[in-house]
Amino acid sequence: MRSVFLSLALTSLLPVIAIAAPKNIIYMIGDGMGPSYVAAYRYYQHQPDQTKVANTVFDDLLTGMASTYPDDDTLVTDSAAGATALATGVKSYNGAISVNRQHIPIGTMMQLAKRLGKTNGIVASSQVNHATPASFLAHSNSRRNMNDIADMYLDYRIDGKPVADLIIGGGSKYFARQDRNLIEGFSALGYQYTDNFLQLDSITRLPALALLSEDALPAALNSEVVNMLATLTDKALQLLSGADNGFVLMIEGSQIDWCGHDNDIACAMAEMHDFAQAIQVARAYVDANPDTLLIITADHETGGLSLGANGVYQWRTEVIRKVKATGRAIAQQLRKLENQQDISKRFTELTGLSLNKAQLHLLLTALKNEDEKIGLGQIVQFISEASLTGWTSGGHTAADVPVMAYGKNASEFNGFMDNTAIAKKLIQYIQQTQPH
């Protein structure tokens, strides 16, 4: 595989441009974050006592829009093909992790950056070997090969070293397996390691690996930690800031997408807020380090979100703000209760909504179904109906996604572009890096 990669080296992909390149690149991907999510977050943040709706950080940094279609006739991408385009500048098929239709690896910007002496970091609120981060570090003909992808994080070497100097997120079960312990392998290469968010300060230098949960990190709406992604972003920037030749850091707000798949608007707004706080941290870093470019976009839109539904000209954010847990967490809690009165009471405590007899009957029937998705679906449907939130799909859509840019060369990302054009510009900047 390494020899194939060398034959596709990105250093020959594009001519070097004349514009001075940023030393550092912060690449933030809101998985599933379509334009309606950005608008929804603005209204969700609006305070009713204020006459004017204030801009959010997304609005302040918006520079354009991007198309997301994959390399087939579907027009609707998955996260793997979307992230492959954003990591390599080349489109591929749904499910591909930085390989083309013939399953030949496509060089990624982080592999190029490593070869040219830059430092690389990955932060994700999902498993770190999930589709988006994987597309920057690995190659696989299927995103489902998660053990193989984790193996590649350690085994794929450039000048004897793994591509990522810093990995933070979830997914320890893929790295400490019965058949292989990758954590021991990273430790043998000098990586500091922690599996505890409260011990994040024990990571003091690079290289480093922090796998803070067995699977994905907790959903923002369920988490006891406030602004977790912002904290992880700040930690990553602290560690990367000393890189002599600059760095490339990819930060994914992974679970915006998962909320969209569940049609869970309260979950989605909590994840958008978590992502927004991380963007504020990155923006402050650019202010202090002006030789840095911050790029924010999405791999696709999820759910076909609409603000207003059922022909009613309203969107009731006050309903959404009262919800205290994700639909999945609410369903799990309610299934543990046997008494109808207790179920109704707990539902109201967690959602702020009162159920009439007909609604309670629907909920009880859904919770008894062996398919847990039925209970989840009924709960989020009640919340969507009360808030007048619309959804067209439980999957992805072909909607264009927002592009935001800030800092060095941000104006190069104005207007409409394809997702591959974002990657190609960043690759051009990395190409201008001179190795030590």
MOURGI-V864747 format. One record per residue. N is the residue number from 1. SS is DSSP state (a for helix, b for strand, c for the rest). PSI is psi in whole degrees, -180 to 180 (999 if undefined). OMEGA is omega in whole degrees, 0 to 359 (999 if undefined). Layout:
n: (N:N)
ss: (SS:SS)
psi: (PSI:PSI)
omega: (OMEGA:OMEGA)
This chain:
n: (1:2:3:4:5:6:7:8:9:10:11:12:13:14:15:16:17:18:19:20:21:22:23:24:25:26:27:28:29:30:31:32:33:34:35:36:37:38:39:40:41:42:43:44:45:46:47:48:49:50:51:52:53:54:55:56:57:58:59:60:61:62:63:64:65:66:67:68:69:70:71:72:73:74:75:76:77:78:79:80:81:82:83:84:85:86:87:88:89:90:91:92:93:94:95:96:97:98:99:100:101:102:103:104:105:106:107:108:109:110:111:112:113:114:115:116:117:118:119:120:121:122:123:124:125:126:127:128:129:130:131:132:133:134:135:136:137:138:139:140:141:142:143:144:145:146:147:148:149:150:151:152:153:154:155:156:157:158:159:160:161:162:163:164:165:166:167:168:169:170:171:172:173:174:175:176:177:178:179:180:181:182:183:184:185:186:187:188:189:190:191:192:193:194:195:196:197:198:199:200:201:202:203:204:205:206:207:208:209:210:211:212:213:214:215:216:217:218:219:220:221:222:223:224:225:226:227:228:229:230:231:232:233:234:235:236:237:238:239:240:241:242:243:244:245:246:247:248:249:250:251:252:253:254:255:256:257:258:259:260:261:262:263:264:265:266:267:268:269:270:271:272:273:274:275:276:277:278:279:280:281:282:283:284:285:286:287:288:289:290:291:292:293:294:295:296:297:298:299:300:301:302:303:304:305:306:307:308:309:310:311:312:313:314:315:316:317:318:319:320:321:322:323:324:325:326:327:328:329:330:331:332:333:334:335:336:337:338:339:340:341:342:343:344:345:346:347:348:349:350:351:352:353:354:355:356:357:358:359:360:361:362:363:364:365:366:367:368:369:370:371:372:373:374:375:376:377:378:379:380:381:382:383:384:385:386:387:388:389:390:391:392:393:394:395:396:397:398:399:400:401:402:403:404:405:406:407:408:409:410:411:412:413:414:415:416:417:418:419:420:421:422:423:424:425:426:427:428:429:430:431:432:433:434:435:436)
ss: (c:a:a:a:a:a:a:c:c:a:a:a:c:c:c:c:c:c:c:c:c:c:c:b:b:b:b:b:b:b:c:c:c:c:a:a:a:a:a:a:a:a:a:a:a:c:c:c:c:c:c:c:c:c:c:c:a:a:a:a:a:b:b:b:b:b:b:c:c:c:c:c:c:c:c:c:c:c:a:a:a:a:a:a:a:a:a:a:c:c:c:c:c:c:c:c:b:c:b:c:c:c:c:c:b:c:c:c:a:a:a:a:a:a:a:c:c:c:b:b:b:b:b:b:b:b:b:c:c:c:a:a:a:a:a:a:a:c:c:b:c:c:c:c:c:a:a:a:a:a:a:a:a:a:a:c:b:b:c:c:b:b:c:c:c:b:b:b:b:b:c:a:a:a:c:b:c:c:c:c:b:a:a:a:a:a:a:a:c:c:c:b:b:b:c:c:a:a:a:a:a:a:c:c:c:c:c:b:b:b:b:c:c:c:c:c:c:c:c:c:c:c:c:c:c:c:c:a:a:a:a:a:a:a:a:a:a:a:a:a:c:c:c:c:c:c:b:b:b:b:b:b:b:c:a:a:a:a:a:a:a:c:c:c:a:a:a:a:a:a:a:a:a:a:a:a:a:a:a:a:a:a:a:a:a:a:a:a:c:c:c:b:b:b:b:b:b:c:c:c:b:b:c:c:c:b:b:c:c:c:c:c:c:c:c:c:a:a:a:a:a:c:c:c:c:c:a:a:a:a:a:a:a:a:a:c:c:c:c:a:a:a:a:a:a:a:a:a:a:a:a:c:c:c:c:c:a:a:a:a:a:a:a:a:a:a:a:a:c:c:c:a:a:a:a:a:a:a:a:a:a:a:a:a:a:a:a:c:b:b:c:c:c:c:c:b:b:c:c:c:b:b:b:b:b:b:b:c:c:a:a:a:a:c:b:b:b:b:a:a:a:a:a:a:a:a:a:a:a:a:a:c:c:c:c:c)
psi: (-37:-40:-36:-42:-43:-33:-17:22:135:-13:-18:5:-40:152:149:134:163:-25:135:132:147:147:-40:146:124:117:110:127:116:98:122:2:87:176:-31:-29:-39:-45:-43:-43:-37:-48:-32:-36:-17:134:127:-26:-3:135:-45:139:120:150:153:178:-31:-44:-42:-32:-2:129:-21:-162:159:144:159:7:146:-175:59:-166:14:-31:-15:116:158:178:-33:-51:-39:-46:-34:-45:-41:-21:-24:-21:13:134:152:-171:159:129:-14:135:90:47:157:-172:-27:8:23:130:142:127:139:162:-31:-34:-40:-45:-41:-43:-29:13:6:163:141:144:148:131:131:146:-4:-168:140:-15:20:174:-46:-57:-35:-36:-16:-22:-19:180:134:147:-8:134:-19:-12:62:-32:-43:-39:-44:-43:-42:-29:-35:-40:-31:115:144:121:38:4:148:157:-42:128:-19:128:122:130:-150:-180:29:-25:-19:-15:-19:86:166:-38:-19:139:99:-27:-41:-39:-43:-41:-37:-24:5:9:129:148:142:151:17:119:-37:-13:22:-29:-15:-16:113:-8:171:155:158:152:127:108:100:4:161:-39:-132:163:159:145:144:-39:-21:-11:144:-15:125:135:50:-46:-34:-41:-44:-36:-44:-42:-44:-43:-35:-46:-35:-19:-21:4:118:-38:13:175:163:120:124:127:123:126:83:-36:1:-44:-43:-37:-40:-41:-35:-5:43:96:-36:-42:-46:-42:-34:-41:-38:-39:-42:-43:-42:-40:-36:-39:-40:-38:-45:-40:-42:-36:-41:-40:-38:-18:78:-9:32:140:130:121:133:131:-168:158:-23:176:148:131:-16:51:134:144:97:138:165:27:7:130:64:156:116:87:-25:-29:-45:-39:-22:-13:129:-3:164:160:-38:-44:-38:-46:-41:-42:-43:-32:-21:-12:143:-32:130:-40:-41:-40:-46:-43:-45:-37:-44:-39:-38:-21:-20:4:140:140:134:179:-42:-42:-41:-40:-43:-42:-46:-41:-42:-39:-27:-15:139:-29:108:-21:-24:-45:-46:-47:-39:-39:-50:-26:-42:-43:-41:-44:-42:-33:-5:45:133:150:141:-10:155:8:-156:165:172:15:144:159:155:153:130:145:148:140:-151:120:22:-31:-17:-8:23:144:-164:141:164:157:-32:-29:-33:-50:-41:-39:-44:-38:-39:-42:-44:-36:-26:-6:133:121:156:999)
omega: (181:181:177:179:182:180:180:185:185:180:178:185:187:174:177:182:186:183:179:185:172:179:184:176:173:188:184:184:174:185:179:188:175:183:179:177:179:177:180:181:177:182:177:180:184:177:185:181:178:181:184:175:184:174:171:178:177:180:184:186:184:178:183:180:180:172:189:188:179:182:173:184:184:186:181:184:166:184:182:178:179:180:175:178:182:181:187:187:181:178:175:185:178:183:184:173:178:167:178:183:179:180:175:182:174:180:181:181:179:175:176:180:179:180:183:171:176:178:183:176:178:172:180:176:172:168:185:177:174:193:186:178:181:184:177:189:192:176:175:178:176:176:182:180:192:175:179:179:177:178:183:177:179:191:181:186:171:187:175:184:174:183:182:175:181:177:180:177:180:173:184:183:178:185:176:185:177:184:182:176:181:180:176:178:177:180:179:178:176:178:167:184:168:174:186:179:182:179:181:179:178:174:187:184:173:357:184:180:178:178:197:174:181:179:177:173:179:174:185:183:180:190:173:180:179:176:182:183:176:179:180:177:179:179:180:181:175:183:184:188:180:182:186:186:180:184:170:181:175:179:180:165:195:195:168:179:183:176:179:177:180:187:185:187:179:175:183:181:176:178:176:179:178:179:180:179:176:177:179:177:180:179:178:177:179:178:181:182:189:176:183:175:175:177:180:175:178:177:181:172:180:170:184:184:172:182:191:183:174:177:180:184:177:165:193:182:180:176:184:183:182:182:189:181:177:177:179:181:178:179:180:180:183:180:180:182:182:183:181:181:179:179:180:181:182:176:180:179:185:184:186:182:175:181:170:185:181:180:178:178:178:181:180:179:181:182:180:182:180:177:185:180:180:177:177:183:180:181:181:176:177:181:178:180:181:182:183:175:180:176:177:188:168:179:181:174:180:180:173:182:180:173:177:180:182:176:185:177:181:182:178:183:177:173:182:178:172:180:179:181:177:181:182:177:180:177:177:178:180:179:181:177:176:179:180:999)
